[in-house]
Amino acid sequence: MRILVVFWVFLTFGCSIAPNKSSKINGVSFVAARDVADSSHVAPVVKINANYAAIMPFGFIKNLEHPEIIHNTDRQWFGETRAGAKQYISELRKASIKVMIKPQIWVWKGEFTGEIKMATETDWKALETSYSSFILEYADLAEKVNAEVFCIGTELELFVNHRPEYWFQLIENVKSIYKGKLTYAANWNEFTETPFWDQLDYIGIDAYFPLSDQKTPTYEDCLEGWKSHKPIIEKLSKQLDRPILFTEYGYRSVDYSAKQPWVSDYTMRDVNLEAQVNTTTALLDAFWHEDWFAGGFIWKWFIKHNEVGGHEDPMFTPQNKPVEAVLSKKYAAYN
């Protein structure tokens, strides 16, 4: 009789007493566009069970040695400006989507922001003044819209390495304006050297780690590839008592997608949807269950869902590709 009672209790309450998976930041990188956002642009975000969106206003500089950042002008696309970021957030809030505001810099001709470096002390000072104007503009917005997370920079390795004192002061200045959670989006090969993680709430990583040289990397290949990176990430998280946040993650739907995942140019054109599925599934399975891992933002999600991606698209977006279903299923499990 005792066995029957225990069995009945298990059948009746089994689901409720089973351990629940902790919720994660299940995010999309919501690309700034020319247009105003509306509910039709947000509905696909909800459909894949995302609960966060990264909003990315932009500043522009002429070249890697130029100290002036142009931002929030009427020459930019709507979504790249303060007004556009605010409008996007307002629309996302209607669907209960939380936000990270993540201002980014675009260098003319697409040169890599990690190589921004001034030639003189005068130019460094000018860059610092300009960057502070850019970042504090959006820290103010983050406070006014109650953004859950604010990112103080994205992939600025040489700027950080050469001017660490400036960054510590910038963080203090941001905290005087914005009272929410802070992170920085370090590139995958700079995060161990970033000096100010203990001043922030999340260790932010743009997670384009190389995993496999295979043309079509298998799920197992990718899990094996993570064995050389994951212990380093976990160790830093535990040493600093800060959760890891993948401020960007994702793979292109092309051959060799796990070899150099950061490559975004148009030289790689051979579509490989299986490669994108395998790489993304392995990343989600490797990290989403870890208690020291906060979640991440997939790169990238365009607002006009029905007009992008698809089975002939070789770029990063998961939209209208098989990997979209993978993302939806995993996000549902940790929402």
C-alpha positions in Angstrom: 0.0 0.0 0.0 2.9 2.4 0.9 4.3 1.9 -2.6 1.0 2.7 -4.2 0.6 5.9 -2.2 4.1 7.0 -3.2 3.4 6.2 -6.8 0.1 8.2 -6.6 1.9 11.2 -5.1 4.6 11.1 -7.9 1.9 11.0 -10.6 -0.1 13.8 -9.0 2.7 16.1 -8.0 5.7 14.9 -10.0 5.7 17.9 -12.3 5.4 20.5 -9.5 8.2 18.9 -7.3 10.6 18.4 -10.2 13.5 21.0 -10.1 12.8 23.9 -12.3 15.3 25.2 -14.8 16.4 28.7 -13.9 15.3 31.5 -16.2 17.9 33.0 -18.5 18.4 36.2 -20.5 17.0 34.8 -23.8 17.9 37.6 -26.0 18.0 38.9 -29.6 20.2 41.7 -31.0 17.4 43.9 -32.3 18.9 45.6 -35.3 18.5 49.3 -35.7 16.6 50.1 -38.9 15.3 53.1 -40.9 11.8 52.5 -39.7 9.6 52.9 -36.6 8.9 49.6 -34.9 5.4 48.3 -34.4 3.7 45.2 -32.9 4.2 43.3 -36.2 8.0 43.6 -35.7 7.9 42.5 -32.1 5.6 39.5 -32.5 8.3 37.3 -34.1 10.5 38.0 -31.1 7.8 36.8 -28.8 7.2 33.8 -30.9 10.7 32.5 -30.4 10.3 32.8 -26.6 12.8 35.6 -26.3 12.5 37.7 -23.1 15.2 40.3 -23.8 16.3 42.5 -26.8 19.5 44.4 -27.2 18.8 47.9 -28.5 21.8 49.2 -30.4 22.1 52.9 -31.2 25.2 53.9 -33.2 28.0 56.4 -33.2 30.3 56.8 -36.2 34.0 57.7 -36.6 36.0 58.3 -39.8 38.9 56.0 -39.1 40.7 54.1 -36.4 42.8 57.2 -35.4 40.0 59.7 -35.5 38.9 61.0 -32.1 35.4 62.3 -32.9 32.3 60.1 -32.6 29.2 61.4 -34.4 26.0 60.3 -32.9 22.3 61.0 -32.5 22.0 63.1 -35.7 19.3 63.4 -38.2 21.6 61.8 -40.8 21.4 58.5 -39.1 18.7 55.8 -39.5 15.9 56.2 -37.0 16.8 53.1 -35.0 20.4 54.3 -34.5 19.3 57.5 -32.7 18.1 58.1 -29.2 14.6 58.7 -30.3 14.6 55.5 -32.3 16.0 53.5 -29.4 13.4 54.9 -27.1 10.6 54.1 -29.5 11.9 50.5 -30.0 12.0 50.0 -26.3 8.5 51.3 -25.9 7.2 48.9 -28.4 9.1 45.9 -27.0 7.8 46.8 -23.5 4.2 46.3 -24.7 5.1 42.6 -25.2 6.9 42.4 -21.8 10.3 42.2 -23.5 13.2 43.5 -21.3 16.0 45.4 -22.8 19.8 45.9 -22.8 20.9 49.2 -24.3 24.1 48.6 -26.1 25.6 51.6 -27.9 28.0 50.7 -30.6 30.6 52.4 -32.8 30.9 51.9 -36.6 34.2 52.8 -38.2 34.0 54.0 -41.8 34.6 51.1 -44.2 33.8 48.6 -41.4 37.3 48.6 -39.8 37.4 46.7 -36.5 36.6 48.8 -33.5 39.0 46.8 -31.3 41.8 48.5 -33.2 40.8 52.1 -32.5 43.9 53.7 -31.2 44.9 57.4 -31.0 48.4 58.6 -32.1 48.8 61.4 -29.6 47.7 62.3 -26.0 45.7 65.2 -27.4 43.7 62.8 -29.6 43.2 60.3 -26.7 41.7 63.1 -24.6 39.5 64.2 -27.4 38.3 60.6 -28.0 37.6 60.2 -24.3 35.5 63.4 -24.2 33.6 62.3 -27.3 33.1 58.7 -26.1 31.8 59.9 -22.8 29.3 62.2 -24.5 28.1 59.2 -26.6 27.8 56.7 -23.7 26.4 59.1 -21.1 23.7 60.1 -23.6 22.5 56.5 -23.6 23.1 55.9 -19.9 20.6 58.8 -19.4 18.1 57.1 -21.7 18.7 53.7 -19.9 17.8 55.3 -16.6 14.7 57.1 -18.0 13.3 54.0 -19.6 14.3 51.7 -16.7 16.4 49.5 -19.0 17.4 46.3 -17.2 21.0 46.3 -18.5 23.3 48.9 -19.9 26.4 48.0 -21.9 29.2 50.6 -21.6 31.1 49.6 -24.8 31.5 46.9 -27.5 34.8 45.4 -28.6 37.2 48.3 -27.8 40.3 46.3 -26.9 43.0 48.8 -27.6 41.0 51.7 -26.2 40.6 49.7 -23.0 44.2 48.5 -22.8 45.7 51.9 -23.4 43.3 54.0 -21.2 42.2 51.9 -18.3 42.0 54.8 -15.9 39.5 56.5 -18.2 37.3 53.5 -18.2 37.2 53.2 -14.4 36.1 56.9 -14.3 33.6 56.4 -17.0 32.0 53.6 -15.0 31.7 55.9 -12.0 30.1 58.6 -14.2 27.6 56.1 -15.7 26.7 54.9 -12.2 25.9 58.5 -11.2 23.3 58.5 -13.9 22.0 54.9 -14.3 21.1 52.7 -11.4 20.5 49.4 -13.3 22.8 46.5 -14.2 26.1 47.2 -16.1 28.2 45.2 -18.5 30.8 45.6 -21.3 30.8 43.6 -24.5 34.4 42.2 -24.7 35.4 40.4 -27.8 36.1 36.7 -27.4 39.9 37.2 -27.4 40.0 40.2 -25.0 37.7 39.3 -22.1 40.4 37.8 -19.9 42.4 41.0 -20.0 39.5 43.5 -19.3 40.5 45.2 -16.1 37.2 46.5 -14.7 34.9 43.4 -14.5 34.6 43.8 -10.7 33.0 47.2 -11.3 30.2 45.7 -13.4 27.4 43.3 -12.9 28.0 40.9 -15.8 31.1 39.7 -17.6 30.0 40.4 -21.1 31.5 38.4 -24.0 30.9 38.5 -27.7 31.2 34.8 -28.0 32.7 34.2 -31.5 35.1 31.5 -30.2 36.7 29.2 -32.9 35.4 25.7 -32.4 36.1 23.5 -35.5 37.8 23.5 -38.8 35.3 21.2 -40.4 33.2 22.3 -43.4 30.1 21.1 -41.7 31.0 21.0 -38.0 29.0 18.4 -36.2 27.3 19.0 -32.8 30.0 16.8 -31.3 32.8 18.7 -33.0 31.4 21.9 -31.5 31.0 20.5 -28.0 34.6 19.3 -28.2 35.7 22.8 -29.3 34.1 24.4 -26.3 36.3 22.2 -24.0 39.3 24.6 -24.6 37.2 27.8 -23.9 34.5 27.0 -21.4 36.8 26.2 -18.4 38.5 29.6 -18.8 35.1 31.4 -19.0 33.8 29.5 -15.9 37.0 30.2 -13.9 36.8 33.9 -14.5 33.2 34.0 -13.5 33.9 32.2 -10.3 37.0 34.1 -9.4 35.2 37.5 -9.8 31.8 36.3 -8.6 30.2 37.7 -11.7 27.8 35.8 -14.1 28.8 35.5 -17.7 26.5 37.2 -20.3 27.1 36.5 -24.0 26.4 40.1 -25.2 26.5 38.6 -28.7 26.6 35.0 -29.9 25.7 33.3 -33.2 27.0 31.6 -36.3 26.5 32.2 -40.0 24.7 29.6 -42.1 27.8 28.9 -44.2 30.5 26.3 -44.7 33.2 26.4 -42.0 30.9 28.5 -39.8 32.8 27.4 -36.6 36.3 28.1 -37.9 36.3 31.9 -37.6 32.8 32.7 -36.4 33.5 36.5 -36.3 34.0 36.8 -40.1 31.1 38.9 -41.3 32.1 39.9 -44.9 30.7 38.6 -48.1 33.6 36.3 -49.1 31.9 33.3 -47.5 28.8 32.6 -49.6 28.2 28.8 -49.6 25.1 28.3 -47.6 25.1 25.6 -45.0 22.1 25.5 -42.8 23.1 22.3 -41.0 26.4 24.0 -39.9 24.4 26.8 -38.3 22.1 24.4 -36.5 24.9 22.3 -35.1 27.0 25.3 -33.9 24.1 27.1 -32.3 22.7 23.9 -30.6 26.1 23.1 -29.2 26.5 26.6 -27.7 23.0 26.6 -26.1 23.6 23.1 -24.7 27.0 23.9 -23.4 26.0 27.0 -21.5 22.3 27.6 -20.9 22.1 25.1 -18.0 25.1 26.5 -16.0 24.2 28.5 -12.9 27.1 30.9 -13.4 25.8 31.8 -16.9 23.2 34.5 -17.3 22.2 34.1 -20.9 22.9 35.8 -24.2 21.8 37.8 -27.2 21.8 36.1 -30.6 23.3 38.0 -33.5 21.3 39.3 -35.2 17.6 39.9 -35.5 16.1 42.3 -38.1 12.8 44.0 -37.4 11.1 43.1 -40.7 11.0 39.3 -40.0 9.3 38.3 -43.2 11.8 40.0 -45.5 15.1 38.6 -44.1 17.0 35.4 -43.7 15.6 32.3 -45.3 17.2 29.2 -46.8 19.4 31.0 -49.3 20.9 33.5 -46.8 24.5 32.9 -45.7 24.6 35.5 -43.0 24.2 35.4 -39.2 20.4 35.9 -38.7 18.5 32.8 -37.6 15.3 34.2 -39.0 13.3 31.9 -41.4 16.0 29.2 -41.1 16.0 25.8 -39.4 18.0 27.2 -36.5 15.1 29.5 -35.5 13.2 26.4 -34.2 16.2 25.4 -32.2 16.4 28.8 -30.6 12.7 28.8 -29.9 12.8 25.4 -28.2 15.8 26.2 -26.0 14.5 29.7 -25.0 11.2 28.2 -24.1 12.9 25.8 -21.7 14.7 28.6 -19.9 12.0 31.3 -19.9 
